[in-house]
Amino acid sequence: MKIEVFAILKEYFDKEFEIKDPLKTVEELRAHLAFLNPESSNVLKICRFAVHDEFVADHYQLTGSDNVVVIPPSSGG
């Protein structure tokens, strides 16, 4: 599955990368990303995940061909 991250998450991961592990849900993906880079775990807890350009819940069922975007909260004005 292809992963794309934005903003502060680029300090912890490449902007785009692939995960080949058989992860079943967004919740498992979130935990796996925190495992890969434990320093990112606090940010990952508050991120939203989108699959194929649609925001999804933690229980969303992933497939190996999904394109997942991880979006941290942002502020601005």
JORA-V234450 format. One record per residue. N is the residue number from 0. RES is the residue in one letter. OMEGA is omega in radians with two decimals (* if undefined). NEAR is the number of other ideal C-beta (glycine too) atoms within 8 Angstrom. D_CENTER is the distance of its C-alpha to the mean C-alpha in Angstrom with 2 decimals. Layout:
BEGIN
n->N res->RES omega->OMEGA near->NEAR d_center->D_CENTER
n->N res->RES omega->OMEGA near->NEAR d_center->D_CENTER
END
This chain:
BEGIN
n->0 res->M omega->-3.11 near->13 d_center->10.77
n->1 res->K omega->-3.14 near->9 d_center->9.76
n->2 res->I omega->3.05 near->14 d_center->6.48
n->3 res->E omega->-3.13 near->10 d_center->7.24
n->4 res->V omega->-3.11 near->13 d_center->6.73
n->5 res->F omega->3.00 near->10 d_center->9.60
n->6 res->A omega->-3.03 near->8 d_center->12.26
n->7 res->I omega->-3.13 near->7 d_center->12.35
n->8 res->L omega->3.10 near->14 d_center->9.14
n->9 res->K omega->3.04 near->10 d_center->11.37
n->10 res->E omega->-3.08 near->4 d_center->13.66
n->11 res->Y omega->-3.06 near->10 d_center->11.60
n->12 res->F omega->2.95 near->12 d_center->10.14
n->13 res->D omega->-3.13 near->6 d_center->11.74
n->14 res->K omega->3.07 near->8 d_center->10.97
n->15 res->E omega->3.10 near->7 d_center->10.57
n->16 res->F omega->3.14 near->8 d_center->10.64
n->17 res->E omega->3.03 near->6 d_center->11.05
n->18 res->I omega->-3.12 near->9 d_center->10.62
n->19 res->K omega->-3.13 near->4 d_center->13.85
n->20 res->D omega->-3.11 near->5 d_center->13.66
n->21 res->P omega->-3.13 near->4 d_center->14.58
n->22 res->L omega->-3.02 near->10 d_center->11.83
n->23 res->K omega->-3.04 near->6 d_center->13.18
n->24 res->T omega->3.05 near->11 d_center->10.96
n->25 res->V omega->3.11 near->14 d_center->7.65
n->26 res->E omega->3.09 near->8 d_center->9.35
n->27 res->E omega->3.10 near->10 d_center->9.95
n->28 res->L omega->3.11 near->15 d_center->6.55
n->29 res->R omega->3.13 near->13 d_center->5.87
n->30 res->A omega->3.14 near->8 d_center->9.37
n->31 res->H omega->3.10 near->11 d_center->9.20
n->32 res->L omega->3.10 near->13 d_center->6.99
n->33 res->A omega->3.08 near->11 d_center->9.53
n->34 res->F omega->-3.13 near->6 d_center->12.19
n->35 res->L omega->3.12 near->7 d_center->11.65
n->36 res->N omega->-3.08 near->8 d_center->12.01
n->37 res->P omega->3.14 near->6 d_center->13.61
n->38 res->E omega->-3.12 near->5 d_center->14.30
n->39 res->S omega->-2.97 near->13 d_center->10.77
n->40 res->S omega->3.14 near->8 d_center->10.95
n->41 res->N omega->3.10 near->6 d_center->12.78
n->42 res->V omega->-3.12 near->11 d_center->10.45
n->43 res->L omega->-3.13 near->12 d_center->7.37
n->44 res->K omega->-3.06 near->7 d_center->10.08
n->45 res->I omega->3.14 near->7 d_center->10.69
n->46 res->C omega->2.98 near->12 d_center->7.59
n->47 res->R omega->-3.14 near->7 d_center->7.64
n->48 res->F omega->3.08 near->15 d_center->5.72
n->49 res->A omega->3.09 near->11 d_center->8.12
n->50 res->V omega->-3.11 near->12 d_center->9.56
n->51 res->H omega->3.05 near->6 d_center->12.57
n->52 res->D omega->3.09 near->4 d_center->12.83
n->53 res->E omega->3.06 near->6 d_center->13.08
n->54 res->F omega->-3.11 near->5 d_center->11.31
n->55 res->V omega->3.11 near->8 d_center->11.01
n->56 res->A omega->-3.12 near->5 d_center->11.74
n->57 res->D omega->-3.11 near->8 d_center->10.56
n->58 res->H omega->3.14 near->7 d_center->13.39
n->59 res->Y omega->-3.13 near->10 d_center->12.45
n->60 res->Q omega->-3.12 near->6 d_center->13.62
n->61 res->L omega->2.97 near->14 d_center->11.69
n->62 res->T omega->-3.13 near->6 d_center->13.91
n->63 res->G omega->-3.10 near->7 d_center->13.99
n->64 res->S omega->-3.11 near->4 d_center->14.44
n->65 res->D omega->2.95 near->10 d_center->11.50
n->66 res->N omega->-3.04 near->8 d_center->9.95
n->67 res->V omega->3.08 near->14 d_center->6.37
n->68 res->V omega->3.13 near->12 d_center->5.84
n->69 res->V omega->-3.00 near->14 d_center->3.83
n->70 res->I omega->3.07 near->9 d_center->7.29
n->71 res->P omega->3.07 near->11 d_center->9.19
n->72 res->P omega->3.12 near->6 d_center->12.65
n->73 res->S omega->3.05 near->5 d_center->15.36
n->74 res->S omega->-3.13 near->4 d_center->19.08
n->75 res->G omega->-3.13 near->3 d_center->21.85
n->76 res->G omega->* near->2 d_center->25.18
END
